[in-house]
């Protein structure tokens, strides 16, 4: 009987210790108090199944005062990320690790005779009580004239550390700090991990880094009106669609992302409207294909045929 009582006491202590460990040090911000720059999503079982979600979009892209045909790819995957080095956790020897949702966003289009390629990667933690900010954004832009690259790293406090590397004389190599405002680049991640807590209202937003690189705009936040509503248009199709709009009135730029209200919150498409060579034009991306695959293990010539399921070109 004494032995049983001792075992019971130990089990209760063990349960109590686990309960304490599972609770955050302080209650996380609620959606009503969440600052726009703070993330409030989460990881669901959908993202833990050892595969990536691969999406292909028909792309009609603004450039040089015209609309150019192309293709966009959105790759969503969960992984572990080192918060101090802000790189993928490969070796699992560093305890400064947190789960994230990662977006790799590629846009490829032609402008007349030559090609454009823009790729943005966004790394957003989902233990929001510990890491309420997106940690890192990188964007590279390549065309036949040259290439530019930018990187934003959250400093752990109230700022983004920004690097810009450009072949244009007026930009060159620059480093600066910006307040840790909401990023247009993190909108996709916020939607995919729970759109109910998307921030709305009037606040500062740092515009999409691909847009900043292509239009040579200064790296700074701009005032925006941000709205969430039911989708009322007919350009995109799906079930119970929602619309999330980031409207930069002073920039003459507006982003609308249209997505399904039910989990896993598939993004059906988006539009970007802004001035190009004196014309107000609109980029349109429309979902055409979606698969879930462990693409990192499908890199042999025998796997080439899988590209058909994503509507991607095959080079003979």
SULNORHU-V10107 format. One record per residue. N is the residue number from 0. RES is the residue in three letters. OMEGA is omega in whole degrees, 0 to 359 (none if undefined). Layout:
BEGIN
<<N | RES | OMEGA> <N | RES | OMEGA>>
END
This chain:
BEGIN
<<0 | UNK | 179> <1 | UNK | 179> <2 | UNK | 179> <3 | UNK | 180> <4 | UNK | 179> <5 | UNK | 179> <6 | UNK | 178> <7 | UNK | 179> <8 | UNK | 180> <9 | UNK | 180> <10 | UNK | 178> <11 | UNK | 177> <12 | UNK | 179> <13 | UNK | 179> <14 | UNK | 180> <15 | UNK | 179> <16 | UNK | 179> <17 | UNK | 179> <18 | UNK | 179> <19 | UNK | 182> <20 | UNK | 184> <21 | UNK | 181> <22 | UNK | 175> <23 | UNK | 180> <24 | UNK | 177> <25 | UNK | 182> <26 | UNK | 179> <27 | UNK | 176> <28 | UNK | 176> <29 | UNK | 181> <30 | UNK | 182> <31 | UNK | 182> <32 | UNK | 185> <33 | UNK | 174> <34 | UNK | 183> <35 | UNK | 181> <36 | UNK | 180> <37 | UNK | 181> <38 | UNK | 183> <39 | UNK | 181> <40 | UNK | 179> <41 | UNK | 176> <42 | UNK | 179> <43 | UNK | 181> <44 | UNK | 180> <45 | UNK | 184> <46 | UNK | 184> <47 | UNK | 189> <48 | UNK | 174> <49 | UNK | 177> <50 | UNK | 173> <51 | UNK | 172> <52 | UNK | 184> <53 | UNK | 184> <54 | UNK | 176> <55 | UNK | 182> <56 | UNK | 165> <57 | UNK | 185> <58 | UNK | 170> <59 | UNK | 195> <60 | UNK | 173> <61 | UNK | 169> <62 | UNK | 175> <63 | UNK | 175> <64 | UNK | 179> <65 | UNK | 175> <66 | UNK | 184> <67 | UNK | 181> <68 | UNK | 178> <69 | UNK | 182> <70 | UNK | 177> <71 | UNK | 177> <72 | UNK | 174> <73 | UNK | 180> <74 | UNK | 178> <75 | UNK | 179> <76 | UNK | 174> <77 | UNK | 175> <78 | UNK | 177> <79 | UNK | 191> <80 | UNK | 179> <81 | UNK | 185> <82 | UNK | 180> <83 | UNK | 180> <84 | UNK | 181> <85 | UNK | 174> <86 | UNK | 178> <87 | UNK | 177> <88 | UNK | 182> <89 | UNK | 190> <90 | UNK | 180> <91 | UNK | 173> <92 | UNK | 182> <93 | UNK | 182> <94 | UNK | 182> <95 | UNK | 186> <96 | UNK | 178> <97 | UNK | 176> <98 | UNK | 179> <99 | UNK | 163> <100 | UNK | 182> <101 | UNK | 171> <102 | UNK | 164> <103 | UNK | 188> <104 | UNK | 182> <105 | UNK | 173> <106 | UNK | 177> <107 | UNK | 180> <108 | UNK | 179> <109 | UNK | 172> <110 | UNK | 184> <111 | UNK | 185> <112 | UNK | 189> <113 | UNK | 191> <114 | UNK | 170> <115 | UNK | 172> <116 | UNK | 179> <117 | UNK | 178> <118 | UNK | 177> <119 | UNK | 175> <120 | UNK | 183> <121 | UNK | 186> <122 | UNK | 188> <123 | UNK | 177> <124 | UNK | 179> <125 | UNK | 166> <126 | UNK | 194> <127 | UNK | 176> <128 | UNK | 179> <129 | UNK | 185> <130 | UNK | 186> <131 | UNK | 181> <132 | UNK | 161> <133 | UNK | 185> <134 | UNK | 189> <135 | UNK | 172> <136 | UNK | 174> <137 | UNK | 176> <138 | UNK | 174> <139 | UNK | 179> <140 | UNK | 179> <141 | UNK | 169> <142 | UNK | 186> <143 | UNK | 177> <144 | UNK | 183> <145 | UNK | 181> <146 | UNK | 177> <147 | UNK | 184> <148 | UNK | 176> <149 | UNK | 179> <150 | UNK | 175> <151 | UNK | 176> <152 | UNK | 176> <153 | UNK | 187> <154 | UNK | 181> <155 | UNK | 180> <156 | UNK | 185> <157 | UNK | 185> <158 | UNK | 166> <159 | UNK | 169> <160 | UNK | 189> <161 | UNK | 172> <162 | UNK | 174> <163 | UNK | 177> <164 | UNK | 188> <165 | UNK | 176> <166 | UNK | 177> <167 | UNK | 183> <168 | UNK | 185> <169 | UNK | 178> <170 | UNK | 178> <171 | UNK | 177> <172 | UNK | 182> <173 | UNK | 174> <174 | UNK | 179> <175 | UNK | 174> <176 | UNK | 175> <177 | UNK | 172> <178 | UNK | 185> <179 | UNK | 179> <180 | UNK | 175> <181 | UNK | 180> <182 | UNK | 171> <183 | UNK | 181> <184 | UNK | 183> <185 | UNK | 183> <186 | UNK | 181> <187 | UNK | 180> <188 | UNK | 180> <189 | UNK | 178> <190 | UNK | 188> <191 | UNK | 181> <192 | UNK | 175> <193 | UNK | 187> <194 | UNK | 184> <195 | UNK | 181> <196 | UNK | 176> <197 | UNK | 179> <198 | UNK | 176> <199 | UNK | 180> <200 | UNK | 180> <201 | UNK | 179> <202 | UNK | 181> <203 | UNK | 179> <204 | UNK | 173> <205 | UNK | 185> <206 | UNK | 177> <207 | UNK | 185> <208 | UNK | 175> <209 | UNK | 176> <210 | UNK | 180> <211 | UNK | 180> <212 | UNK | 183> <213 | UNK | 185> <214 | UNK | 178> <215 | UNK | 177> <216 | UNK | 178> <217 | UNK | 179> <218 | UNK | 177> <219 | UNK | 179> <220 | UNK | 177> <221 | UNK | 178> <222 | UNK | 181> <223 | UNK | 170> <224 | UNK | 187> <225 | UNK | 186> <226 | UNK | 174> <227 | UNK | 183> <228 | UNK | 170> <229 | UNK | 179> <230 | UNK | 185> <231 | UNK | 183> <232 | UNK | 179> <233 | UNK | 181> <234 | UNK | 183> <235 | UNK | 181> <236 | UNK | 180> <237 | UNK | 183> <238 | UNK | 176> <239 | UNK | 186> <240 | UNK | 175> <241 | UNK | 179> <242 | UNK | 175> <243 | UNK | 187> <244 | UNK | 171> <245 | UNK | 188> <246 | UNK | 178> <247 | UNK | 186> <248 | UNK | 184> <249 | UNK | 180> <250 | UNK | 186> <251 | UNK | 184> <252 | UNK | 177> <253 | UNK | 174> <254 | UNK | 170> <255 | UNK | 176> <256 | UNK | 181> <257 | UNK | 187> <258 | UNK | 180> <259 | UNK | 184> <260 | UNK | 181> <261 | UNK | 176> <262 | UNK | 15> <263 | UNK | 170> <264 | UNK | 183> <265 | UNK | 178> <266 | UNK | 183> <267 | UNK | 178> <268 | UNK | 179> <269 | UNK | 174> <270 | UNK | 173> <271 | UNK | 179> <272 | UNK | 175> <273 | UNK | 183> <274 | UNK | 176> <275 | UNK | 181> <276 | UNK | 175> <277 | UNK | 179> <278 | UNK | 173> <279 | UNK | 184> <280 | UNK | 183> <281 | UNK | 168> <282 | UNK | 179> <283 | UNK | 174> <284 | UNK | 185> <285 | UNK | 182> <286 | UNK | 178> <287 | UNK | 183> <288 | UNK | 174> <289 | UNK | 174> <290 | UNK | 175> <291 | UNK | 187> <292 | UNK | 169> <293 | UNK | 191> <294 | UNK | 183> <295 | UNK | 178> <296 | UNK | 183> <297 | UNK | 188> <298 | UNK | 178> <299 | UNK | 179> <300 | UNK | 179> <301 | UNK | 182> <302 | UNK | 186> <303 | UNK | 182> <304 | UNK | 179> <305 | UNK | 179> <306 | UNK | 179> <307 | UNK | 182> <308 | UNK | 176> <309 | UNK | 180> <310 | UNK | 181> <311 | UNK | 181> <312 | UNK | 175> <313 | UNK | 182> <314 | UNK | 181> <315 | UNK | none>>
END
